[in-house]
Amino acid sequence: MIKNYNYSHIISKNDNKRAINLVDNLIKSGDWCPNAPKFQTWPDLYEYEEFKIFTDTFINSCFQYLNFKSNYKLDMWVYRDNRFDNKKKNPSNRWHEHSKGKMNKISGLYYLKNLRNEGTQFKDFNVIPEQYTWYIYPSFLLHKPPAIKSFRNRYTIAADFEYY
């Protein structure tokens, strides 16, 4: 149900750094989504030049996953967390899904920076991250961030693709 799409031949370490820099600047300026977990950006990152490569590869991954092209609506954000912040957020009760009752929606994860290789927990399995890889899955799958062990920030791009 989860498929991975590797873009190591397209996305570079510098692309990741530029995206992280933008996210840090947004968070530092207080421009992050107050209705979401702390240090999650607004879902409009696809509008930024620094996220063009991630937007393009996410859309490509979604078309491959679905095996057809369609019209779509995007949301894309970054969730930044670390051991210290994660303890405050109580990750044990943060199970969620992205579908909001819509069956024409898929979601994706991409790990910009993940020093301890800490994936995402789904109800029946865990995603073990690979660099430069999008993980695409049905939006109704329950998942949550793990209890982060690293004191350094982990940056995860999350995105939703609603197709018509």
PyMOL commands that set and color helices and strands:
alter all, ss='L'
color gray80, all
select helices_A, chain A and resi 13-28+45-47+49-66+83-89+91-93
alter helices_A, ss='H'
color red, helices_A
select strands_A, chain A and resi 3-6+72-81+105-113+120-122+126-127+133-138+143-144+154-163
alter strands_A, ss='S'
color yellow, strands_A
deselect
rebuild
show_as cartoon
